[in-house]
Amino acid sequence: MAHNEKIIAASQKHPIVRLPEGQVYKYGTAGFRMRADLLEGVTFRVGLLASLRSRKHNGQTIGVMVTASHNPPVDNGVKIVDPMGEMLEQDWETLATDLVNSASDQELVERYNNIAAAHKIDLRSPAKVIYGRDTRPSGHKLVTALADALVAADTEYVDYKLLTTPQLHYLTRATNTEGTPSSYGKVSEVGYYEKLAAAFAKALRNKKVEGTLTVDCANGVGGPKLAEFLKYLPQEVKSHFSVKIVNDDVLRPEVLNLECGADFVKTKQRAPPSPKPVPGARCCSLDGDADRLIYYWHDPDANFVMLDGDRISSLAASFISDLVRDANLSEEVRIGVVQTAYANGASTTYIAEHLGLPVACTPTGVKHLHHVAQSYDIGVYFEANGHGTVLFSTEAIRAIREKQPQSPAQKDALETLSALVDLINQTVGDAISDMLMVEVILAHKGWTLRDWAMTYQDLPNRLVRVEVADKDIFQTTDAERRLSHPEGAQAAIDQEVRKYTNARAFARASGTENACRVYAEAATRSEANELAERVARIVQQFGSK
C-alpha cells in the first residue's frame, strides 16, 4: 500500500495536462512528442512504465531519452529504449498509451498494478533505468519528473545528462552486455567515443580522407558531442581527417533546428543558408538529436546536389557486398536492403538490378525497417530522411571474425568488415557513426561526392501535404504503397499514374495531424509536380466526402 501512496504523492507533483475532448496522448515511433508544456505528467508516467519494463526483463536496464529530434525548440518528447538498445516492443506502446491516459492518480496506480499483474511482474524485484536528454531547456523539468517516478517505483537510475539519442541507445546495450562475451563496449560516454574512434582508424586501413568535411549540427546536441569525439581519434587519423563543425550554437535554444539540420536540408532540398555554401565543399547535416544524416554539395555551377538516406543505403550496400565477395563469404552471409515507400524508385532499381541484392519495403517508421533488417545476415536499412544503420547478425559477425584468409586481399576485406561491425551503431540510426561509415567508404573508393552522385540518377519527386476532415478514413496496404480505403481512391490514383512515364504515387495518412501525405515521382520534374497535384486533388475529393 505504501508503494501506491508513494506513486500518488509523486504524481501530484507532476500533474497530467488534460487534452481537449476526443484527444489522447499516443505513443508512436518517436515515443510521446509534442509541445513541452504538455509533457511533464506524461514523462512521469513513462518513468513508471520504464520501471515495469525493467522488472519484466528481470532487472535489465531500460533507457529513456528526452528529445524532440528535428522538431522546433518549443517541443519535446520522451521515449523508451529496450535492453539491447532497440525501440520499445510494439505491444508495450499500447500499454504506454493506456498508462499515460489514466484519468486520475488513483486510476494511474490501478493501471500500473494491472500491468504488473497481467505480465506477472514482481514489484519488489530490482529495476534499473538510465536516461539522457538533448539540449532543450524544457528537458530539465522533464527529467526531474522522470526521476521522481523512478524513486516512487523503487527503481535504481543513472542520469547521463546531455546525450545524443544514439549514445543513450549505445549505453543501454553496453550496460546490459557488460562482462559478457557479447559486450558492446565500455559503459560510459567515453566508451562510445573510444569504440568509434578505434573502429574508424581500423576501417580506414591507412586510406586518406581527402578535403575538409563541413558538418552542420543543427545547433543541437550533436555539435558538442562530435567535437568531443574528434579528441579521441588517433594522431595519424587526425592529421588527414579534417572536420569543420558549423551550426553548433547550443547556448541559444531558439536556434535549434532553425534553417539548418538534416530535416531542413531534406525537406527544403537546399543547404542551410548559414554559413554561406562553398561550391565543391563536402558537407553533411545531422538533426537535433544526431540520429539522421544527409550529405550534400554545390557543384561549380552552384547547383545543389543532395545525397540522402537512399544514397547512403546504396553506398553502404555496394561497399559491404563487395567486401563480402572479396572475403569469400557470399555463401555464408546473405545481404538485404530495407526501404520504405518514400525511397526513390531509381535507388530501388539500382540496388536490385545493378547490385543484385534483395530489397524489402516496409511501412514508414524505423522500428519496421529495423525488424525486417534483422531477418538478413547483414541488413542495410535507411529511410530517405537519413535515419538508418546496418545490422550484422551474430552468425555474420562470427563468420567474419572466424574466417581464415587465404590471400592478402581476403585478409584486408575481412579486417575492414570486422572494423565496420564496431564502427556502425547496431542499436539505432546514428548520424555520427553513419557519417564515419560514409567517410570510410569514400576513402576506400577514392570517390568525391560527384562520383557518388553519379551512381544513378534520382527520379524527380514531389511530396505534398493535404489537409483532410478525417485522416483515419485513409487506410493503406502493401507497406503503405496503396490505399485500401476509402473505396475507389486507389483506382483513381492508378488512373492518373498511368498517364506518366516511370511514374508512381501513393497517399498515406499522417501519424500526428489531420492530413495526408502524397508522394509522386516521374521521369521529369514537371510530370512529378503535375502528378502530385492530381493525386492531392483525389485525396481532397475523397477526404471531403
Residue pairs with C-beta under 8 A, 6 or more apart in sequence:
3 123
3 153
3 154
4 109
4 113
6 151
6 152
7 48
7 105
7 108
7 109
7 112
7 149
7 152
7 153
8 105
8 106
8 108
8 109
9 152
10 44
10 148
10 149
10 151
10 152
11 41
11 44
11 45
11 105
11 108
11 152
12 105
13 145
13 148
14 40
14 41
14 43
14 44
14 145
14 148
14 149
15 40
15 41
16 41
16 42
16 44
16 45
16 100
16 102
17 37
17 38
17 40
17 41
19 25
19 38
24 97
24 101
25 32
25 34
25 42
25 97
25 100
25 101
26 32
26 97
27 79
27 88
27 93
27 94
27 96
27 97
27 100
28 93
28 365
28 511
28 512
29 87
29 365
29 366
29 367
29 511
30 68
30 69
30 77
30 79
31 46
31 65
31 77
31 78
31 79
31 80
31 88
31 96
32 39
32 42
32 43
32 46
32 77
32 78
32 79
32 96
32 100
33 68
33 69
33 71
33 75
33 76
33 77
33 512
34 75
34 76
34 77
35 74
35 75
35 76
36 68
36 74
36 75
36 76
36 136
36 138
36 142
37 138
39 76
39 77
39 78
39 138
39 142
40 141
40 142
40 145
41 100
41 145
42 78
42 100
43 66
43 78
43 142
43 143
43 145
43 146
43 149
44 145
44 146
44 148
44 149
45 99
45 100
45 102
45 108
45 149
46 64
46 78
46 79
46 80
46 96
46 100
46 146
46 149
47 64
47 129
47 145
47 146
47 147
47 148
47 149
47 150
47 153
47 155
48 99
48 108
48 112
48 149
48 152
48 153
49 80
49 92
49 95
49 96
49 99
49 115
50 62
50 64
50 80
50 129
50 150
50 155
51 62
51 127
51 129
51 149
51 150
51 153
51 154
51 155
52 112
52 115
52 116
52 119
52 121
52 127
52 153
53 62
53 80
53 82
53 88
53 92
54 60
54 61
54 62
54 127
54 128
54 129
54 155
55 116
55 121
55 122
55 123
55 125
55 126
55 127
56 119
56 121
57 82
57 83
58 125
59 125
59 126
59 127
59 128
60 83
60 128
60 176
61 83
61 128
61 129
61 130
61 172
61 175
61 176
62 80
62 81
62 82
62 83
62 127
62 128
62 129
62 130
62 172
63 80
63 81
63 82
63 85
63 129
63 130
63 131
63 132
63 168
63 169
63 171
63 172
64 78
64 79
64 80
64 81
64 129
64 130
64 131
64 146
64 168
65 78
65 79
65 81
65 131
65 132
65 133
65 163
65 165
65 168
65 169
65 289
66 76
66 77
66 78
66 131
66 132
66 133
66 134
66 139
66 142
66 143
66 146
67 76
67 77
67 79
67 133
67 134
67 136
67 139
67 165
67 288
67 289
68 75
68 76
68 77
68 134
68 136
68 288
68 289
69 77
69 134
69 165
69 287
69 288
69 289
69 291
69 292
70 218
70 257
70 261
70 262
70 263
70 287
70 288
70 289
70 292
71 77
71 257
71 288
72 256
72 257
73 136
73 253
73 254
73 255
73 256
73 257
73 258
75 136
76 136
76 138
76 139
76 142
78 142
78 146
79 87
79 88
80 88
80 92
80 96
81 87
81 88
81 168
81 169
81 172
82 88
82 89
82 172
83 172
83 173
83 176
84 172
84 173
84 176
84 427
85 169
85 170
85 172
85 173
85 184
85 426
85 427
85 428
86 169
86 370
86 427
86 428
87 366
87 367
87 370
87 428
88 96
90 367
95 115
98 111
99 108
99 111
99 112
99 115
102 108
102 110
102 111
113 123
115 121
116 122
116 123
123 153
123 154
124 154
126 156
127 153
127 154
127 155
127 156
128 155
128 156
128 157
128 158
128 175
129 150
129 155
129 156
129 157
129 158
130 157
130 158
130 159
130 160
130 168
130 171
130 172
130 175
131 143
131 146
131 157
131 158
131 159
131 160
131 168
132 159
132 160
132 161
132 162
132 163
132 167
132 168
132 171
133 139
133 140
133 142
133 143
133 161
133 162
133 163
134 162
134 163
134 164
134 165
134 220
134 221
134 288
134 289
135 162
135 220
135 221
135 250
135 253
135 256
135 288
136 253
136 256
137 253
143 159
147 157
147 159
150 156
150 157
160 167
160 168
160 171
160 189
162 221
162 224
163 171
163 189
163 221
163 225
164 221
164 222
164 225
164 289
164 290
164 291
164 430
164 431
164 432
165 289
165 290
165 291
165 428
166 290
166 291
166 425
166 427
166 428
166 429
166 430
166 431
166 432
166 433
167 189
167 192
167 225
169 425
169 427
169 428
169 430
170 184
170 185
170 192
170 425
170 427
170 430
171 187
171 188
171 189
171 192
172 427
173 184
173 426
173 427
174 183
174 184
174 185
174 186
174 187
174 191
174 192
175 187
177 183
177 184
178 187
182 394
184 426
185 191
185 192
185 194
185 195
186 192
186 194
186 195
189 228
190 232
193 228
193 229
193 231
193 232
194 232
195 422
196 229
196 232
196 422
196 423
196 432
196 433
196 436
197 229
197 232
197 233
197 234
197 237
198 234
198 422
199 419
199 420
199 422
199 423
200 233
200 237
200 419
200 423
200 436
200 439
200 440
201 233
201 234
201 236
201 237
202 415
202 418
202 419
202 422
203 416
203 419
203 420
203 423
203 436
203 437
203 440
204 237
204 440
204 443
205 412
205 415
205 416
205 419
205 444
207 440
207 443
207 444
208 240
208 443
209 240
209 241
209 242
209 439
209 442
209 443
210 443
210 448
211 242
211 281
211 282
212 242
212 243
212 244
212 281
212 282
213 241
213 242
213 243
213 244
213 282
213 283
213 284
213 435
213 439
214 244
214 246
214 275
214 278
214 281
214 282
214 283
214 284
215 226
215 243
215 244
215 245
215 246
215 283
215 284
215 285
215 286
215 435
216 246
216 247
216 260
216 261
216 265
216 272
216 283
216 284
216 285
216 286
217 223
217 226
217 245
217 246
217 247
217 248
217 261
217 286
217 290
218 247
218 256
218 257
218 260
218 261
218 262
218 264
218 285
218 286
218 287
218 288
219 247
219 248
219 249
219 250
219 252
219 255
219 256
219 257
219 258
219 260
219 261
219 288
220 250
220 256
220 257
220 261
220 286
220 287
220 288
220 289
220 290
221 250
221 288
221 289
221 290
222 286
222 287
222 288
222 289
222 290
222 431
222 432
223 245
223 247
223 248
223 249
223 250
224 248
224 250
225 290
225 432
226 243
226 245
226 248
226 286
226 290
226 432
227 245
227 248
229 432
230 238
230 243
233 241
241 439
246 274
246 275
247 260
247 261
247 272
247 274
249 255
250 256
256 288
257 263
257 264
257 287
257 288
259 272
259 273
259 274
260 272
260 274
260 285
261 272
261 285
261 286
261 287
261 288
262 285
262 286
262 287
262 292
262 293
262 294
262 385
262 386
262 431
263 287
263 292
263 385
264 272
264 285
265 271
265 272
265 285
265 294
265 296
265 306
266 294
266 306
266 308
266 384
266 385
266 386
267 463
269 304
269 306
270 304
271 277
271 283
271 296
271 298
271 304
272 285
277 283
277 298
277 304
278 298
279 298
279 299
279 300
279 302
280 297
280 298
280 299
280 300
281 297
281 298
282 295
282 297
282 448
282 449
283 295
283 296
283 297
284 293
284 294
284 295
284 296
284 435
284 438
285 293
285 294
285 296
286 292
286 293
286 431
286 432
286 435
287 386
287 431
290 430
290 431
290 432
291 387
291 428
291 429
291 430
291 431
292 309
292 385
292 386
292 387
292 429
292 431
293 309
293 312
293 386
293 429
293 431
293 434
293 435
293 438
294 306
294 307
294 308
294 309
294 385
294 386
295 306
295 307
295 308
295 311
295 312
295 438
295 449
295 452
296 304
296 305
296 306
296 307
296 449
297 305
297 449
297 450
298 304
298 305
299 305
299 450
305 449
305 450
305 453
307 449
307 452
307 453
308 384
308 385
308 386
309 382
309 383
309 384
309 385
309 386
309 387
309 388
310 339
310 343
310 344
310 347
310 382
310 384
310 458
311 347
311 452
311 453
311 455
312 382
312 386
312 388
312 434
312 438
313 337
313 339
313 343
313 347
313 351
313 380
313 381
313 382
313 388
314 337
314 347
314 350
314 351
314 355
314 455
314 456
315 438
315 441
315 452
315 455
316 380
316 382
316 390
316 437
316 438
316 441
317 335
317 337
317 351
317 355
317 357
317 380
318 355
318 455
319 441
319 444
319 445
320 335
320 378
320 380
320 390
320 417
320 420
321 335
321 355
321 357
323 413
323 416
323 417
323 420
324 330
324 333
324 335
324 378
324 413
324 417
326 409
326 410
326 412
326 413
327 400
327 403
327 405
327 410
327 413
327 414
327 417
328 403
328 406
328 410
329 399
329 400
329 403
332 377
332 395
332 396
332 399
333 377
333 378
333 396
333 399
333 400
334 376
334 377
334 378
335 357
335 376
335 377
335 378
335 379
335 380
336 357
336 358
336 359
336 360
336 373
336 375
336 376
336 378
336 379
336 380
337 351
337 357
337 358
337 359
337 360
337 379
337 380
337 381
338 359
338 360
338 361
338 362
338 369
338 372
338 373
338 379
338 380
338 381
339 347
339 348
339 359
339 360
339 361
339 362
339 369
339 381
339 382
339 383
340 361
340 362
340 363
340 364
340 368
340 369
340 383
340 384
340 479
340 480
341 361
341 364
341 479
341 480
341 481
341 506
341 508
341 519
342 364
342 383
342 384
342 385
342 463
342 519
343 361
343 384
344 384
344 458
344 459
344 461
344 521
345 459
345 502
345 504
345 521
346 456
346 457
346 458
346 459
347 456
347 458
348 359
349 456
350 455
350 456
351 357
351 359
352 358
352 359
354 456
360 372
361 479
361 481
362 368
362 369
362 371
362 372
362 479
363 476
363 479
363 480
364 383
364 480
364 508
364 511
365 511
366 381
366 383
366 387
366 388
366 428
366 429
369 381
369 382
369 383
369 388
370 381
370 389
370 391
370 428
372 379
372 381
373 379
373 380
373 381
373 391
374 391
374 393
376 391
376 393
377 392
377 393
377 395
377 396
377 399
378 390
378 391
378 392
378 393
378 396
379 390
379 391
380 388
380 390
381 388
381 389
381 390
381 391
382 388
382 389
382 429
386 429
386 431
386 434
387 429
388 429
388 434
389 424
389 425
389 426
389 427
389 428
389 429
389 430
389 433
389 434
390 420
390 424
390 437
391 426
392 400
392 421
392 424
392 426
397 421
400 414
400 417
400 418
400 421
401 418
403 410
403 414
405 411
405 414
416 444
420 437
420 440
423 433
423 436
423 437
423 440
424 430
424 433
424 434
424 437
425 433
425 434
441 447
442 448
442 449
442 452
445 451
459 502
459 521
459 522
459 523
459 528
460 521
460 522
460 523
460 524
460 525
460 527
460 528
461 519
461 520
461 521
461 528
462 519
462 520
462 521
462 528
462 529
462 531
462 532
463 517
463 518
463 519
463 532
464 517
464 518
464 520
464 532
464 533
464 535
464 536
465 510
465 515
465 516
465 517
465 518
466 507
466 515
466 516
466 517
466 518
466 536
466 539
466 540
466 543
467 514
467 515
468 474
468 514
468 515
468 516
468 539
468 540
468 543
468 544
469 514
469 543
469 544
470 514
470 543
471 509
471 510
471 513
471 514
471 515
471 516
472 509
473 485
473 486
473 542
473 543
474 483
474 485
474 486
474 489
474 507
474 508
474 509
474 516
474 539
474 542
474 543
475 483
475 484
475 485
475 509
476 482
476 483
476 484
476 506
476 508
476 509
477 483
477 484
480 506
480 508
481 506
482 490
482 506
483 489
483 490
483 493
483 506
483 507
484 490
486 542
486 545
488 542
489 507
489 538
489 539
489 542
492 538
492 542
493 505
493 506
493 507
493 535
493 538
496 505
496 531
496 534
496 535
496 538
497 503
497 504
497 505
497 531
499 531
500 522
500 523
500 527
500 530
500 531
501 522
501 523
501 524
501 527
502 521
502 522
502 523
503 520
503 521
503 522
503 523
503 527
503 528
503 531
504 520
504 521
505 518
505 519
505 520
505 521
505 531
505 532
505 535
506 518
506 519
507 516
507 517
507 518
507 519
507 535
507 538
507 539
508 516
508 517
509 515
509 516
509 517
510 516
510 517
516 539
516 543
518 532
518 535
518 536
518 539
519 532
520 528
520 529
520 531
520 532
520 535
521 528
521 531
522 528
522 530
522 531
